[in-house]
């Protein structure tokens, strides 16, 4: 892959207005960085990067299906 997960997540968040739930980030990455699908664990890598990289912050957000985290840069 030519981009790190942090770079792909940052691009997704910037495109999605600076904050988004993990699913929207993953959907953006899947659409704009299709090479990521060559790794079977790419969604787990996104989750791990969001939770461990200090560039990203989680904030509580309430959605129709319950409370979930939304991530920001």
C-alpha positions, -999 to +999 in steps of 0.1 A: +000+000+000+012+035-008-005+052+022-005+045+059-038+039+077-033+071+095-029+090+062-060+073+047-081+081+079-069+117+079-080+121+042-113+105+050-120+128+080-110+159+060-133+149+032-161+141+056-161+175+073-136+168+101-156+142+121-173+110+112-182+076+127-158+047+121-181+031+095-182+063+073-144+064+075-141+028+065-166+033+036-146+063+024-113+044+025-128+014+007-141+037-021-110+059-025-082+035-016-094+002-031-059-014-027-066-016+010-090-045+004-061-068-005-056-071+033-082-092+050-078-073+083-080-038+070-111-028+090-094-040+122-064-019+113-086+012+109-101+006+143-067+001+159-053+032+143-082+053+154-079+041+190-041+044+194-030+073+172-030+106+191-039+124+159-074+111+162-099+118+191-131+100+199-161+119+209-195+105+220-223+108+194-258+095+196-272+079+165-306+063+157-291+029+166-276+040+199-246+057+213-214+054+193-180+071+190-174+097+163-138+105+155-122+139+148-087+151+138 
